[in-house]
Amino acid sequence: MAADQAWQERDDPAGLHALLQEIEGCRICAGSLGHPPRPVLRLRPRARILICGQAPGTRVHETGIPFNDPSGDRLRDWLDVDRDTFYDAGRIAILPMGFCFPGQDARGGDLPPRRECAPAWRERLSPWLAQVRLTLLIGQYAQAWYLGRRRRQSLTETVRHWRDYLPDFLPLPHPSWRNNAWLRRHGWFAAEVLPELRRRVGLLLEEAA
């Protein structure tokens, strides 16, 4: 998994190390996947930014590296960070709503995150996120989990009202190529949201340096 060799012992208390090892061995949805589970996440207690996406896709499942695909390239562009910064778990934590690749539907699209994952692990991981100052909610599943009734009726409206969720949360669409049409239709996202996203990320990365 992506929490494999990512940590250094001096940065990760024994309790977190043990928890990540437990997650690495998680098999709660193994019977439903159709492939071996491979949890993919990154976390160190010093992280100031938390990225909550949906679940790993096929390439991420194969490599064990989160956002190691074109969606990740677009996301790094949105954040205005390079790969080294993005994968520095002491600055940016990455915890998708489902840690394992959920498989694909009949049309070749990724299935939703497995429902078992978040209730099993997110509360136990939360004490190690005490330094997080901004959580990026990528897609409807993360927005539903963290925003609850504060979420708007659609992803578009939730993202459109992004100011309502600051300073703790910033909702975003998924950076997948499947959302190219959405991005073209909603030019306000690039004009209004991305500059503020980059500003806040830059400040927090300086703080965590």
PyMOL CGO cylinders between C-alpha atoms (Angstrom):
from pymol import cmd
from pymol.cgo import CYLINDER

trace = [
    CYLINDER, 0.00, 0.00, 0.00, 1.09, 3.62, -0.32, 0.3, 1, 1, 1, 1, 1, 1,
    CYLINDER, 1.09, 3.62, -0.32, 1.66, 3.85, 3.42, 0.3, 1, 1, 1, 1, 1, 1,
    CYLINDER, 1.66, 3.85, 3.42, 4.34, 1.19, 2.95, 0.3, 1, 1, 1, 1, 1, 1,
    CYLINDER, 4.34, 1.19, 2.95, 7.82, 2.71, 2.92, 0.3, 1, 1, 1, 1, 1, 1,
    CYLINDER, 7.82, 2.71, 2.92, 6.41, 6.26, 2.97, 0.3, 1, 1, 1, 1, 1, 1,
    CYLINDER, 6.41, 6.26, 2.97, 7.07, 6.95, 6.64, 0.3, 1, 1, 1, 1, 1, 1,
    CYLINDER, 7.07, 6.95, 6.64, 10.27, 7.46, 8.56, 0.3, 1, 1, 1, 1, 1, 1,
    CYLINDER, 10.27, 7.46, 8.56, 10.30, 6.03, 12.07, 0.3, 1, 1, 1, 1, 1, 1,
    CYLINDER, 10.30, 6.03, 12.07, 11.20, 9.35, 13.66, 0.3, 1, 1, 1, 1, 1, 1,
    CYLINDER, 11.20, 9.35, 13.66, 8.08, 10.94, 12.16, 0.3, 1, 1, 1, 1, 1, 1,
    CYLINDER, 8.08, 10.94, 12.16, 5.55, 8.22, 12.97, 0.3, 1, 1, 1, 1, 1, 1,
    CYLINDER, 5.55, 8.22, 12.97, 4.70, 7.18, 16.50, 0.3, 1, 1, 1, 1, 1, 1,
    CYLINDER, 4.70, 7.18, 16.50, 4.44, 3.47, 17.15, 0.3, 1, 1, 1, 1, 1, 1,
    CYLINDER, 4.44, 3.47, 17.15, 0.66, 3.70, 17.50, 0.3, 1, 1, 1, 1, 1, 1,
    CYLINDER, 0.66, 3.70, 17.50, 0.20, 5.07, 13.99, 0.3, 1, 1, 1, 1, 1, 1,
    CYLINDER, 0.20, 5.07, 13.99, 2.68, 2.60, 12.56, 0.3, 1, 1, 1, 1, 1, 1,
    CYLINDER, 2.68, 2.60, 12.56, 0.71, -0.26, 14.11, 0.3, 1, 1, 1, 1, 1, 1,
    CYLINDER, 0.71, -0.26, 14.11, -2.60, 1.13, 12.84, 0.3, 1, 1, 1, 1, 1, 1,
    CYLINDER, -2.60, 1.13, 12.84, -1.28, 1.48, 9.29, 0.3, 1, 1, 1, 1, 1, 1,
    CYLINDER, -1.28, 1.48, 9.29, -0.04, -2.10, 9.42, 0.3, 1, 1, 1, 1, 1, 1,
    CYLINDER, -0.04, -2.10, 9.42, -3.50, -3.19, 10.58, 0.3, 1, 1, 1, 1, 1, 1,
    CYLINDER, -3.50, -3.19, 10.58, -5.08, -1.32, 7.67, 0.3, 1, 1, 1, 1, 1, 1,
    CYLINDER, -5.08, -1.32, 7.67, -2.59, -2.91, 5.28, 0.3, 1, 1, 1, 1, 1, 1,
    CYLINDER, -2.59, -2.91, 5.28, -3.87, -6.31, 6.38, 0.3, 1, 1, 1, 1, 1, 1,
    CYLINDER, -3.87, -6.31, 6.38, -7.56, -5.32, 6.22, 0.3, 1, 1, 1, 1, 1, 1,
    CYLINDER, -7.56, -5.32, 6.22, -9.78, -7.88, 4.49, 0.3, 1, 1, 1, 1, 1, 1,
    CYLINDER, -9.78, -7.88, 4.49, -13.28, -6.76, 5.51, 0.3, 1, 1, 1, 1, 1, 1,
    CYLINDER, -13.28, -6.76, 5.51, -14.47, -6.44, 1.91, 0.3, 1, 1, 1, 1, 1, 1,
    CYLINDER, -14.47, -6.44, 1.91, -12.21, -9.08, 0.35, 0.3, 1, 1, 1, 1, 1, 1,
    CYLINDER, -12.21, -9.08, 0.35, -15.12, -11.34, -0.52, 0.3, 1, 1, 1, 1, 1, 1,
    CYLINDER, -15.12, -11.34, -0.52, -16.80, -8.59, -2.53, 0.3, 1, 1, 1, 1, 1, 1,
    CYLINDER, -16.80, -8.59, -2.53, -13.90, -7.22, -4.55, 0.3, 1, 1, 1, 1, 1, 1,
    CYLINDER, -13.90, -7.22, -4.55, -13.01, -9.93, -7.03, 0.3, 1, 1, 1, 1, 1, 1,
    CYLINDER, -13.01, -9.93, -7.03, -9.31, -9.09, -6.58, 0.3, 1, 1, 1, 1, 1, 1,
    CYLINDER, -9.31, -9.09, -6.58, -6.91, -8.97, -3.62, 0.3, 1, 1, 1, 1, 1, 1,
    CYLINDER, -6.91, -8.97, -3.62, -7.38, -5.93, -1.37, 0.3, 1, 1, 1, 1, 1, 1,
    CYLINDER, -7.38, -5.93, -1.37, -4.62, -3.32, -1.52, 0.3, 1, 1, 1, 1, 1, 1,
    CYLINDER, -4.62, -3.32, -1.52, -5.28, -0.34, 0.77, 0.3, 1, 1, 1, 1, 1, 1,
    CYLINDER, -5.28, -0.34, 0.77, -3.73, 2.87, -0.56, 0.3, 1, 1, 1, 1, 1, 1,
    CYLINDER, -3.73, 2.87, -0.56, -3.27, 5.86, 1.76, 0.3, 1, 1, 1, 1, 1, 1,
    CYLINDER, -3.27, 5.86, 1.76, -0.60, 8.21, 3.12, 0.3, 1, 1, 1, 1, 1, 1,
    CYLINDER, -0.60, 8.21, 3.12, -0.44, 9.86, 6.50, 0.3, 1, 1, 1, 1, 1, 1,
    CYLINDER, -0.44, 9.86, 6.50, 1.98, 11.37, 8.99, 0.3, 1, 1, 1, 1, 1, 1,
    CYLINDER, 1.98, 11.37, 8.99, 0.89, 13.32, 12.07, 0.3, 1, 1, 1, 1, 1, 1,
    CYLINDER, 0.89, 13.32, 12.07, 2.48, 16.58, 10.87, 0.3, 1, 1, 1, 1, 1, 1,
    CYLINDER, 2.48, 16.58, 10.87, 0.30, 16.92, 7.75, 0.3, 1, 1, 1, 1, 1, 1,
    CYLINDER, 0.30, 16.92, 7.75, -1.50, 20.25, 7.38, 0.3, 1, 1, 1, 1, 1, 1,
    CYLINDER, -1.50, 20.25, 7.38, -3.60, 19.29, 4.34, 0.3, 1, 1, 1, 1, 1, 1,
    CYLINDER, -3.60, 19.29, 4.34, -5.85, 16.25, 3.99, 0.3, 1, 1, 1, 1, 1, 1,
    CYLINDER, -5.85, 16.25, 3.99, -7.03, 15.02, 0.59, 0.3, 1, 1, 1, 1, 1, 1,
    CYLINDER, -7.03, 15.02, 0.59, -10.16, 12.86, 0.69, 0.3, 1, 1, 1, 1, 1, 1,
    CYLINDER, -10.16, 12.86, 0.69, -10.97, 11.33, -2.66, 0.3, 1, 1, 1, 1, 1, 1,
    CYLINDER, -10.97, 11.33, -2.66, -13.19, 8.41, -3.62, 0.3, 1, 1, 1, 1, 1, 1,
    CYLINDER, -13.19, 8.41, -3.62, -11.19, 5.18, -3.98, 0.3, 1, 1, 1, 1, 1, 1,
    CYLINDER, -11.19, 5.18, -3.98, -8.16, 3.98, -5.94, 0.3, 1, 1, 1, 1, 1, 1,
    CYLINDER, -8.16, 3.98, -5.94, -8.53, 3.32, -9.64, 0.3, 1, 1, 1, 1, 1, 1,
    CYLINDER, -8.53, 3.32, -9.64, -6.87, 0.54, -11.61, 0.3, 1, 1, 1, 1, 1, 1,
    CYLINDER, -6.87, 0.54, -11.61, -3.47, 2.22, -12.00, 0.3, 1, 1, 1, 1, 1, 1,
    CYLINDER, -3.47, 2.22, -12.00, -3.35, 3.25, -8.36, 0.3, 1, 1, 1, 1, 1, 1,
    CYLINDER, -3.35, 3.25, -8.36, -4.29, -0.30, -7.38, 0.3, 1, 1, 1, 1, 1, 1,
    CYLINDER, -4.29, -0.30, -7.38, -1.46, -1.65, -9.53, 0.3, 1, 1, 1, 1, 1, 1,
    CYLINDER, -1.46, -1.65, -9.53, 1.21, 0.75, -8.25, 0.3, 1, 1, 1, 1, 1, 1,
    CYLINDER, 1.21, 0.75, -8.25, 0.07, 1.37, -4.66, 0.3, 1, 1, 1, 1, 1, 1,
    CYLINDER, 0.07, 1.37, -4.66, 0.64, 5.11, -5.17, 0.3, 1, 1, 1, 1, 1, 1,
    CYLINDER, 0.64, 5.11, -5.17, -2.37, 7.43, -4.70, 0.3, 1, 1, 1, 1, 1, 1,
    CYLINDER, -2.37, 7.43, -4.70, -3.34, 9.66, -7.62, 0.3, 1, 1, 1, 1, 1, 1,
    CYLINDER, -3.34, 9.66, -7.62, -0.61, 8.09, -9.75, 0.3, 1, 1, 1, 1, 1, 1,
    CYLINDER, -0.61, 8.09, -9.75, -2.61, 8.68, -12.92, 0.3, 1, 1, 1, 1, 1, 1,
    CYLINDER, -2.61, 8.68, -12.92, -3.88, 11.51, -15.15, 0.3, 1, 1, 1, 1, 1, 1,
    CYLINDER, -3.88, 11.51, -15.15, -6.38, 12.50, -12.46, 0.3, 1, 1, 1, 1, 1, 1,
    CYLINDER, -6.38, 12.50, -12.46, -3.45, 13.00, -10.12, 0.3, 1, 1, 1, 1, 1, 1,
    CYLINDER, -3.45, 13.00, -10.12, -1.66, 15.13, -12.71, 0.3, 1, 1, 1, 1, 1, 1,
    CYLINDER, -1.66, 15.13, -12.71, -4.68, 17.39, -12.93, 0.3, 1, 1, 1, 1, 1, 1,
    CYLINDER, -4.68, 17.39, -12.93, -5.08, 17.51, -9.16, 0.3, 1, 1, 1, 1, 1, 1,
    CYLINDER, -5.08, 17.51, -9.16, -1.43, 18.52, -8.71, 0.3, 1, 1, 1, 1, 1, 1,
    CYLINDER, -1.43, 18.52, -8.71, -1.99, 21.25, -11.28, 0.3, 1, 1, 1, 1, 1, 1,
    CYLINDER, -1.99, 21.25, -11.28, -5.04, 22.45, -9.34, 0.3, 1, 1, 1, 1, 1, 1,
    CYLINDER, -5.04, 22.45, -9.34, -2.95, 22.60, -6.18, 0.3, 1, 1, 1, 1, 1, 1,
    CYLINDER, -2.95, 22.60, -6.18, 0.10, 24.01, -7.98, 0.3, 1, 1, 1, 1, 1, 1,
    CYLINDER, 0.10, 24.01, -7.98, 2.43, 21.46, -6.38, 0.3, 1, 1, 1, 1, 1, 1,
    CYLINDER, 2.43, 21.46, -6.38, 5.02, 19.07, -7.80, 0.3, 1, 1, 1, 1, 1, 1,
    CYLINDER, 5.02, 19.07, -7.80, 5.08, 15.32, -7.23, 0.3, 1, 1, 1, 1, 1, 1,
    CYLINDER, 5.08, 15.32, -7.23, 7.67, 15.48, -4.45, 0.3, 1, 1, 1, 1, 1, 1,
    CYLINDER, 7.67, 15.48, -4.45, 5.56, 17.92, -2.46, 0.3, 1, 1, 1, 1, 1, 1,
    CYLINDER, 5.56, 17.92, -2.46, 2.34, 16.07, -3.18, 0.3, 1, 1, 1, 1, 1, 1,
    CYLINDER, 2.34, 16.07, -3.18, 3.75, 12.78, -1.91, 0.3, 1, 1, 1, 1, 1, 1,
    CYLINDER, 3.75, 12.78, -1.91, 5.34, 14.26, 1.21, 0.3, 1, 1, 1, 1, 1, 1,
    CYLINDER, 5.34, 14.26, 1.21, 2.96, 12.68, 3.72, 0.3, 1, 1, 1, 1, 1, 1,
    CYLINDER, 2.96, 12.68, 3.72, 4.28, 14.98, 6.43, 0.3, 1, 1, 1, 1, 1, 1,
    CYLINDER, 4.28, 14.98, 6.43, 2.69, 17.87, 4.56, 0.3, 1, 1, 1, 1, 1, 1,
    CYLINDER, 2.69, 17.87, 4.56, -0.21, 16.32, 2.62, 0.3, 1, 1, 1, 1, 1, 1,
    CYLINDER, -0.21, 16.32, 2.62, -2.16, 13.31, 3.92, 0.3, 1, 1, 1, 1, 1, 1,
    CYLINDER, -2.16, 13.31, 3.92, -4.19, 11.26, 1.44, 0.3, 1, 1, 1, 1, 1, 1,
    CYLINDER, -4.19, 11.26, 1.44, -7.09, 9.20, 2.81, 0.3, 1, 1, 1, 1, 1, 1,
    CYLINDER, -7.09, 9.20, 2.81, -9.70, 8.19, 0.22, 0.3, 1, 1, 1, 1, 1, 1,
    CYLINDER, -9.70, 8.19, 0.22, -13.18, 7.23, 1.37, 0.3, 1, 1, 1, 1, 1, 1,
    CYLINDER, -13.18, 7.23, 1.37, -12.43, 3.68, 0.29, 0.3, 1, 1, 1, 1, 1, 1,
    CYLINDER, -12.43, 3.68, 0.29, -8.84, 2.53, 0.64, 0.3, 1, 1, 1, 1, 1, 1,
    CYLINDER, -8.84, 2.53, 0.64, -9.05, -0.29, -1.92, 0.3, 1, 1, 1, 1, 1, 1,
    CYLINDER, -9.05, -0.29, -1.92, -9.92, -0.35, -5.62, 0.3, 1, 1, 1, 1, 1, 1,
    CYLINDER, -9.92, -0.35, -5.62, -13.63, -1.28, -5.64, 0.3, 1, 1, 1, 1, 1, 1,
    CYLINDER, -13.63, -1.28, -5.64, -13.69, -2.73, -9.16, 0.3, 1, 1, 1, 1, 1, 1,
    CYLINDER, -13.69, -2.73, -9.16, -15.52, -1.58, -12.29, 0.3, 1, 1, 1, 1, 1, 1,
    CYLINDER, -15.52, -1.58, -12.29, -19.09, -1.58, -13.47, 0.3, 1, 1, 1, 1, 1, 1,
    CYLINDER, -19.09, -1.58, -13.47, -20.33, -3.05, -16.76, 0.3, 1, 1, 1, 1, 1, 1,
    CYLINDER, -20.33, -3.05, -16.76, -19.39, 0.13, -18.65, 0.3, 1, 1, 1, 1, 1, 1,
    CYLINDER, -19.39, 0.13, -18.65, -15.83, 0.19, -17.36, 0.3, 1, 1, 1, 1, 1, 1,
    CYLINDER, -15.83, 0.19, -17.36, -16.35, 2.95, -14.81, 0.3, 1, 1, 1, 1, 1, 1,
    CYLINDER, -16.35, 2.95, -14.81, -15.05, 2.62, -11.26, 0.3, 1, 1, 1, 1, 1, 1,
    CYLINDER, -15.05, 2.62, -11.26, -17.57, 1.46, -8.69, 0.3, 1, 1, 1, 1, 1, 1,
    CYLINDER, -17.57, 1.46, -8.69, -18.30, 3.60, -5.61, 0.3, 1, 1, 1, 1, 1, 1,
    CYLINDER, -18.30, 3.60, -5.61, -16.05, 3.21, -2.56, 0.3, 1, 1, 1, 1, 1, 1,
    CYLINDER, -16.05, 3.21, -2.56, -16.88, 0.17, -0.47, 0.3, 1, 1, 1, 1, 1, 1,
    CYLINDER, -16.88, 0.17, -0.47, -19.24, 1.16, 2.34, 0.3, 1, 1, 1, 1, 1, 1,
    CYLINDER, -19.24, 1.16, 2.34, -17.41, -0.92, 4.92, 0.3, 1, 1, 1, 1, 1, 1,
    CYLINDER, -17.41, -0.92, 4.92, -14.20, 1.08, 4.74, 0.3, 1, 1, 1, 1, 1, 1,
    CYLINDER, -14.20, 1.08, 4.74, -14.95, 4.53, 6.16, 0.3, 1, 1, 1, 1, 1, 1,
    CYLINDER, -14.95, 4.53, 6.16, -16.86, 3.36, 9.27, 0.3, 1, 1, 1, 1, 1, 1,
    CYLINDER, -16.86, 3.36, 9.27, -14.11, 0.85, 10.02, 0.3, 1, 1, 1, 1, 1, 1,
    CYLINDER, -14.11, 0.85, 10.02, -11.12, 3.17, 9.86, 0.3, 1, 1, 1, 1, 1, 1,
    CYLINDER, -11.12, 3.17, 9.86, -11.76, 6.92, 9.67, 0.3, 1, 1, 1, 1, 1, 1,
    CYLINDER, -11.76, 6.92, 9.67, -12.59, 7.45, 13.34, 0.3, 1, 1, 1, 1, 1, 1,
    CYLINDER, -12.59, 7.45, 13.34, -9.51, 5.50, 14.39, 0.3, 1, 1, 1, 1, 1, 1,
    CYLINDER, -9.51, 5.50, 14.39, -7.33, 7.57, 12.05, 0.3, 1, 1, 1, 1, 1, 1,
    CYLINDER, -7.33, 7.57, 12.05, -8.75, 10.95, 13.11, 0.3, 1, 1, 1, 1, 1, 1,
    CYLINDER, -8.75, 10.95, 13.11, -6.49, 11.42, 16.19, 0.3, 1, 1, 1, 1, 1, 1,
    CYLINDER, -6.49, 11.42, 16.19, -3.50, 11.40, 13.84, 0.3, 1, 1, 1, 1, 1, 1,
    CYLINDER, -3.50, 11.40, 13.84, -4.97, 14.29, 11.83, 0.3, 1, 1, 1, 1, 1, 1,
    CYLINDER, -4.97, 14.29, 11.83, -4.82, 16.88, 14.60, 0.3, 1, 1, 1, 1, 1, 1,
    CYLINDER, -4.82, 16.88, 14.60, -2.51, 19.18, 12.61, 0.3, 1, 1, 1, 1, 1, 1,
    CYLINDER, -2.51, 19.18, 12.61, -4.73, 19.24, 9.50, 0.3, 1, 1, 1, 1, 1, 1,
    CYLINDER, -4.73, 19.24, 9.50, -5.97, 22.76, 8.72, 0.3, 1, 1, 1, 1, 1, 1,
    CYLINDER, -5.97, 22.76, 8.72, -7.65, 22.18, 5.36, 0.3, 1, 1, 1, 1, 1, 1,
    CYLINDER, -7.65, 22.18, 5.36, -9.49, 19.10, 4.11, 0.3, 1, 1, 1, 1, 1, 1,
    CYLINDER, -9.49, 19.10, 4.11, -10.09, 18.83, 0.36, 0.3, 1, 1, 1, 1, 1, 1,
    CYLINDER, -10.09, 18.83, 0.36, -13.32, 16.94, -0.30, 0.3, 1, 1, 1, 1, 1, 1,
    CYLINDER, -13.32, 16.94, -0.30, -13.03, 15.44, -3.77, 0.3, 1, 1, 1, 1, 1, 1,
    CYLINDER, -13.03, 15.44, -3.77, -16.33, 14.12, -5.06, 0.3, 1, 1, 1, 1, 1, 1,
    CYLINDER, -16.33, 14.12, -5.06, -19.72, 13.41, -3.59, 0.3, 1, 1, 1, 1, 1, 1,
    CYLINDER, -19.72, 13.41, -3.59, -18.75, 10.59, -1.23, 0.3, 1, 1, 1, 1, 1, 1,
    CYLINDER, -18.75, 10.59, -1.23, -16.22, 12.64, 0.72, 0.3, 1, 1, 1, 1, 1, 1,
    CYLINDER, -16.22, 12.64, 0.72, -18.58, 15.61, 0.74, 0.3, 1, 1, 1, 1, 1, 1,
    CYLINDER, -18.58, 15.61, 0.74, -21.43, 13.50, 2.09, 0.3, 1, 1, 1, 1, 1, 1,
    CYLINDER, -21.43, 13.50, 2.09, -19.26, 12.03, 4.86, 0.3, 1, 1, 1, 1, 1, 1,
    CYLINDER, -19.26, 12.03, 4.86, -17.76, 15.29, 6.10, 0.3, 1, 1, 1, 1, 1, 1,
    CYLINDER, -17.76, 15.29, 6.10, -20.46, 17.85, 5.35, 0.3, 1, 1, 1, 1, 1, 1,
    CYLINDER, -20.46, 17.85, 5.35, -23.57, 15.84, 6.14, 0.3, 1, 1, 1, 1, 1, 1,
    CYLINDER, -23.57, 15.84, 6.14, -26.65, 18.04, 6.04, 0.3, 1, 1, 1, 1, 1, 1,
    CYLINDER, -26.65, 18.04, 6.04, -24.54, 21.05, 5.14, 0.3, 1, 1, 1, 1, 1, 1,
    CYLINDER, -24.54, 21.05, 5.14, -24.01, 19.55, 1.70, 0.3, 1, 1, 1, 1, 1, 1,
    CYLINDER, -24.01, 19.55, 1.70, -26.13, 21.04, -1.10, 0.3, 1, 1, 1, 1, 1, 1,
    CYLINDER, -26.13, 21.04, -1.10, -28.48, 19.03, -3.31, 0.3, 1, 1, 1, 1, 1, 1,
    CYLINDER, -28.48, 19.03, -3.31, -25.83, 18.36, -5.95, 0.3, 1, 1, 1, 1, 1, 1,
    CYLINDER, -25.83, 18.36, -5.95, -22.07, 18.25, -6.21, 0.3, 1, 1, 1, 1, 1, 1,
    CYLINDER, -22.07, 18.25, -6.21, -22.16, 21.29, -8.48, 0.3, 1, 1, 1, 1, 1, 1,
    CYLINDER, -22.16, 21.29, -8.48, -24.05, 23.36, -5.91, 0.3, 1, 1, 1, 1, 1, 1,
    CYLINDER, -24.05, 23.36, -5.91, -21.82, 22.15, -3.09, 0.3, 1, 1, 1, 1, 1, 1,
    CYLINDER, -21.82, 22.15, -3.09, -18.71, 23.19, -4.99, 0.3, 1, 1, 1, 1, 1, 1,
    CYLINDER, -18.71, 23.19, -4.99, -20.37, 26.45, -6.09, 0.3, 1, 1, 1, 1, 1, 1,
    CYLINDER, -20.37, 26.45, -6.09, -20.90, 27.34, -2.42, 0.3, 1, 1, 1, 1, 1, 1,
    CYLINDER, -20.90, 27.34, -2.42, -17.33, 26.46, -1.45, 0.3, 1, 1, 1, 1, 1, 1,
    CYLINDER, -17.33, 26.46, -1.45, -16.93, 29.61, 0.64, 0.3, 1, 1, 1, 1, 1, 1,
    CYLINDER, -16.93, 29.61, 0.64, -19.55, 28.32, 3.07, 0.3, 1, 1, 1, 1, 1, 1,
    CYLINDER, -19.55, 28.32, 3.07, -17.27, 25.47, 4.17, 0.3, 1, 1, 1, 1, 1, 1,
    CYLINDER, -17.27, 25.47, 4.17, -14.03, 27.35, 4.74, 0.3, 1, 1, 1, 1, 1, 1,
    CYLINDER, -14.03, 27.35, 4.74, -11.69, 27.41, 6.55, 0.3, 1, 1, 1, 1, 1, 1,
    CYLINDER, -11.69, 27.41, 6.55, -11.91, 23.70, 7.40, 0.3, 1, 1, 1, 1, 1, 1,
    CYLINDER, -11.91, 23.70, 7.40, -13.19, 22.20, 4.14, 0.3, 1, 1, 1, 1, 1, 1,
    CYLINDER, -13.19, 22.20, 4.14, -12.98, 22.93, 0.44, 0.3, 1, 1, 1, 1, 1, 1,
    CYLINDER, -12.98, 22.93, 0.44, -15.24, 20.78, -1.80, 0.3, 1, 1, 1, 1, 1, 1,
    CYLINDER, -15.24, 20.78, -1.80, -13.95, 19.93, -5.27, 0.3, 1, 1, 1, 1, 1, 1,
    CYLINDER, -13.95, 19.93, -5.27, -15.11, 17.91, -8.27, 0.3, 1, 1, 1, 1, 1, 1,
    CYLINDER, -15.11, 17.91, -8.27, -13.11, 14.82, -9.12, 0.3, 1, 1, 1, 1, 1, 1,
    CYLINDER, -13.11, 14.82, -9.12, -10.16, 15.68, -11.39, 0.3, 1, 1, 1, 1, 1, 1,
    CYLINDER, -10.16, 15.68, -11.39, -10.97, 12.76, -13.70, 0.3, 1, 1, 1, 1, 1, 1,
    CYLINDER, -10.97, 12.76, -13.70, -11.12, 13.25, -17.48, 0.3, 1, 1, 1, 1, 1, 1,
    CYLINDER, -11.12, 13.25, -17.48, -14.76, 12.19, -17.13, 0.3, 1, 1, 1, 1, 1, 1,
    CYLINDER, -14.76, 12.19, -17.13, -15.40, 15.65, -15.68, 0.3, 1, 1, 1, 1, 1, 1,
    CYLINDER, -15.40, 15.65, -15.68, -13.95, 17.56, -18.64, 0.3, 1, 1, 1, 1, 1, 1,
    CYLINDER, -13.95, 17.56, -18.64, -17.43, 18.61, -19.78, 0.3, 1, 1, 1, 1, 1, 1,
    CYLINDER, -17.43, 18.61, -19.78, -18.31, 19.73, -16.25, 0.3, 1, 1, 1, 1, 1, 1,
    CYLINDER, -18.31, 19.73, -16.25, -15.19, 21.87, -16.09, 0.3, 1, 1, 1, 1, 1, 1,
    CYLINDER, -15.19, 21.87, -16.09, -15.98, 23.46, -19.46, 0.3, 1, 1, 1, 1, 1, 1,
    CYLINDER, -15.98, 23.46, -19.46, -19.54, 24.27, -18.39, 0.3, 1, 1, 1, 1, 1, 1,
    CYLINDER, -19.54, 24.27, -18.39, -18.54, 25.76, -15.05, 0.3, 1, 1, 1, 1, 1, 1,
    CYLINDER, -18.54, 25.76, -15.05, -15.80, 28.24, -15.81, 0.3, 1, 1, 1, 1, 1, 1,
    CYLINDER, -15.80, 28.24, -15.81, -16.24, 29.82, -12.38, 0.3, 1, 1, 1, 1, 1, 1,
    CYLINDER, -16.24, 29.82, -12.38, -14.41, 26.84, -10.89, 0.3, 1, 1, 1, 1, 1, 1,
    CYLINDER, -14.41, 26.84, -10.89, -11.12, 27.73, -12.59, 0.3, 1, 1, 1, 1, 1, 1,
    CYLINDER, -11.12, 27.73, -12.59, -11.70, 31.47, -12.22, 0.3, 1, 1, 1, 1, 1, 1,
    CYLINDER, -11.70, 31.47, -12.22, -12.77, 31.55, -8.56, 0.3, 1, 1, 1, 1, 1, 1,
    CYLINDER, -12.77, 31.55, -8.56, -12.04, 28.30, -6.74, 0.3, 1, 1, 1, 1, 1, 1,
    CYLINDER, -12.04, 28.30, -6.74, -8.59, 27.36, -8.05, 0.3, 1, 1, 1, 1, 1, 1,
    CYLINDER, -8.59, 27.36, -8.05, -6.85, 30.65, -7.16, 0.3, 1, 1, 1, 1, 1, 1,
    CYLINDER, -6.85, 30.65, -7.16, -8.11, 30.42, -3.57, 0.3, 1, 1, 1, 1, 1, 1,
    CYLINDER, -8.11, 30.42, -3.57, -7.27, 26.72, -3.40, 0.3, 1, 1, 1, 1, 1, 1,
    CYLINDER, -7.27, 26.72, -3.40, -3.70, 27.40, -4.52, 0.3, 1, 1, 1, 1, 1, 1,
    CYLINDER, -3.70, 27.40, -4.52, -3.34, 30.32, -2.13, 0.3, 1, 1, 1, 1, 1, 1,
    CYLINDER, -3.34, 30.32, -2.13, -4.44, 28.32, 0.90, 0.3, 1, 1, 1, 1, 1, 1,
    CYLINDER, -4.44, 28.32, 0.90, -2.43, 25.25, -0.05, 0.3, 1, 1, 1, 1, 1, 1,
    CYLINDER, -2.43, 25.25, -0.05, 0.68, 27.38, -0.55, 0.3, 1, 1, 1, 1, 1, 1,
    CYLINDER, 0.68, 27.38, -0.55, 0.35, 28.99, 2.88, 0.3, 1, 1, 1, 1, 1, 1,
    CYLINDER, 0.35, 28.99, 2.88, -0.18, 25.68, 4.63, 0.3, 1, 1, 1, 1, 1, 1,
    CYLINDER, -0.18, 25.68, 4.63, 2.75, 24.04, 2.85, 0.3, 1, 1, 1, 1, 1, 1,
    CYLINDER, 2.75, 24.04, 2.85, 5.00, 26.87, 3.98, 0.3, 1, 1, 1, 1, 1, 1,
    CYLINDER, 5.00, 26.87, 3.98, 3.76, 26.35, 7.53, 0.3, 1, 1, 1, 1, 1, 1,
    CYLINDER, 3.76, 26.35, 7.53, 4.50, 22.62, 7.37, 0.3, 1, 1, 1, 1, 1, 1,
    CYLINDER, 4.50, 22.62, 7.37, 7.93, 23.00, 5.77, 0.3, 1, 1, 1, 1, 1, 1,
]
cmd.load_cgo(trace, "trace")
